[in-house]
Amino acid sequence: MNKLANPAPLGLAGFALTTWMLSMVNAGWYSEAGVPMVLALAFAFGGAAQFCAGLLELPRGNTFGFVAFCSYGAFWWSFALFVAFFAAHVPAAFVGWYLFMWGVFTFYMWIGSLTLNRAVSYIFLALWVTFGLLALGTWGIGAATRIGGYTGLLTAIIAFYVSAAEVINETHGRIVLPLGARLSPNDVRAAQII
């Protein structure tokens, strides 16, 4: 039987690079003049590469990877389409709900990630916080968008690390970049009791 390649590093790289670029704008490092580059990445790498990675998780039987990569790939497509064609016609409060609901989705994906390696769980935790802050910022709450930009940068760094670790560890045939031990169901139950 042929071994299937791991599509996760591709999906994580597409997510990390696109998230990094948008988060630089949200953090205030660059003006919104940088958004067209973000949109190009959102279509080609954040959207398409992640969605492909998700589809490649199907034959591996990885429901979590399938749902995560296809969903966030679709997120990037929807974000790019919204900014390119519809942003002028949608009230900011409604955009806040869009971000908030992505935070809800990310929250339950974070719960699902708790039995995976810790680095993957950290991605979902940081992303959940990022979506919450960006929603609050869109609703006009102080510096929430800028802070969300910084948590987005942290999210991208963790995703880049996990992508690199998956590639480097596999090609070297040993753990070069640790990802943190996977939590067993017993560990999760014990953590819930504590």
C-alpha positions in Angstrom: 0.0 0.0 0.0 1.3 3.4 -0.9 1.9 5.9 1.8 -0.2 9.1 1.4 1.7 12.4 1.8 0.8 14.6 4.7 -1.2 17.6 3.3 -1.2 19.5 6.7 2.1 21.4 6.1 0.7 22.9 2.9 -2.5 23.9 4.5 -0.7 25.4 7.5 1.7 27.3 5.3 -1.2 28.8 3.3 -3.0 29.7 6.5 0.1 31.1 8.2 1.4 33.3 5.3 -2.0 34.8 4.6 -2.7 35.4 8.2 0.6 37.0 8.7 0.1 39.5 5.9 -3.4 40.5 7.0 -2.3 40.7 10.6 0.4 43.2 9.7 -2.3 45.5 8.4 -4.6 44.9 11.4 -1.7 45.6 13.8 -1.0 48.9 12.1 2.4 48.0 10.6 1.1 48.7 7.1 -1.8 50.7 5.8 -4.8 49.2 4.0 -2.8 49.8 0.7 -1.4 46.3 1.5 -4.8 44.6 1.3 -4.6 43.8 -2.4 -1.6 41.6 -1.8 -3.6 39.9 1.1 -6.5 39.3 -1.3 -4.2 37.7 -3.9 -2.8 35.4 -1.2 -6.3 34.8 0.2 -7.5 33.4 -3.2 -4.4 31.5 -4.2 -2.6 30.3 -1.1 -4.8 30.8 2.0 -7.9 29.8 0.1 -6.9 27.3 -2.6 -3.9 25.6 -1.0 -5.8 25.1 2.3 -8.9 23.8 0.6 -6.8 21.4 -1.4 -5.1 20.3 1.7 -8.5 19.7 3.3 -9.6 17.5 0.4 -6.4 15.5 0.7 -7.2 14.8 4.3 -10.2 12.7 3.2 -8.4 9.6 2.0 -6.3 9.8 5.1 -9.5 9.6 7.2 -8.7 12.8 9.0 -12.1 14.5 9.7 -10.5 17.2 11.8 -8.0 18.1 9.1 -10.7 18.0 6.4 -13.0 20.3 8.3 -10.3 22.7 9.4 -8.5 23.2 6.1 -11.6 23.3 3.9 -13.3 25.7 6.3 -10.5 28.1 6.7 -9.7 27.9 2.9 -13.3 28.9 2.4 -12.9 31.6 5.0 -10.1 33.2 2.9 -12.1 33.0 -0.3 -15.1 34.6 1.4 -12.9 37.3 2.9 -11.3 38.1 -0.4 -14.7 38.2 -2.2 -16.2 40.4 0.5 -13.4 42.9 0.5 -13.0 43.0 -3.3 -16.7 43.2 -4.2 -19.1 43.8 -1.3 -17.4 45.7 1.6 -18.9 49.1 0.8 -22.4 47.7 1.0 -22.2 45.8 4.4 -22.6 47.6 7.8 -19.6 47.2 10.1 -21.8 45.6 12.8 -22.6 42.8 10.4 -18.9 42.2 9.6 -18.4 42.0 13.4 -20.9 39.1 13.5 -19.1 37.4 10.6 -15.8 37.5 12.6 -17.6 36.5 15.8 -19.2 33.5 14.2 -15.8 32.4 12.8 -14.6 32.7 16.4 -17.4 30.3 17.5 -16.4 27.8 14.9 -12.7 28.2 15.9 -13.6 27.7 19.6 -15.1 24.3 19.0 -12.3 23.4 16.6 -9.9 24.3 19.5 -11.9 21.9 21.8 -11.4 19.2 19.1 -7.7 20.0 18.8 -7.1 19.2 22.5 -6.3 15.6 21.7 -3.8 16.6 19.0 -0.3 17.8 19.7 -0.1 20.9 21.8 1.3 23.2 19.0 -1.8 22.6 16.9 -4.0 23.4 19.9 -2.1 26.6 20.4 -2.9 27.6 16.8 -6.6 27.3 17.4 -6.5 29.0 20.8 -4.6 32.0 19.4 -6.9 32.1 16.3 -10.0 32.0 18.5 -8.8 35.0 20.5 -7.9 36.8 17.3 -11.4 36.4 15.8 -12.9 37.6 19.1 -10.7 40.7 19.2 -11.3 41.5 15.5 -15.0 41.2 16.1 -14.8 43.6 19.0 -12.7 46.0 17.0 -15.2 46.0 14.2 -17.9 46.8 16.8 -15.8 49.8 17.8 -14.2 48.6 21.0 -11.0 50.6 21.5 -7.8 49.1 20.2 -9.2 45.6 19.8 -8.4 45.4 16.0 -4.7 46.4 16.6 -4.4 43.8 19.5 -6.1 41.3 17.2 -3.5 42.0 14.6 -0.8 41.1 17.1 -2.6 37.9 18.2 -3.0 37.1 14.5 0.8 37.5 14.0 1.3 35.0 17.0 -1.2 32.6 15.4 0.7 32.8 12.1 4.1 32.2 13.8 2.7 29.1 15.5 1.2 27.8 12.3 4.5 28.4 10.4 6.3 26.5 13.2 3.9 23.5 12.9 4.2 23.5 9.1 8.0 23.6 9.3 8.1 20.9 12.0 5.8 18.5 10.0 8.1 18.9 6.9 11.5 18.9 8.7 10.6 16.0 11.1 9.3 13.8 8.3 12.2 14.5 5.9 14.8 13.9 8.7 13.0 10.8 10.0 13.2 12.1 13.5 11.9 14.9 15.8 14.0 18.0 15.0 11.2 20.5 15.9 9.0 19.2 18.8 5.3 19.7 18.6 4.4 18.8 22.2 2.9 15.5 23.3 -0.5 14.5 22.2 -3.0 14.5 25.0 -4.7 11.2 25.6 -8.5 11.1 26.3 -7.6 10.4 30.0 -5.4 13.5 30.1 -8.3 15.6 28.7 -10.7 14.1 31.3 -8.2 14.8 34.1 -7.7 18.4 33.0 -11.5 18.9 33.0 -11.7 17.6 36.6 -8.9 19.9 37.8 
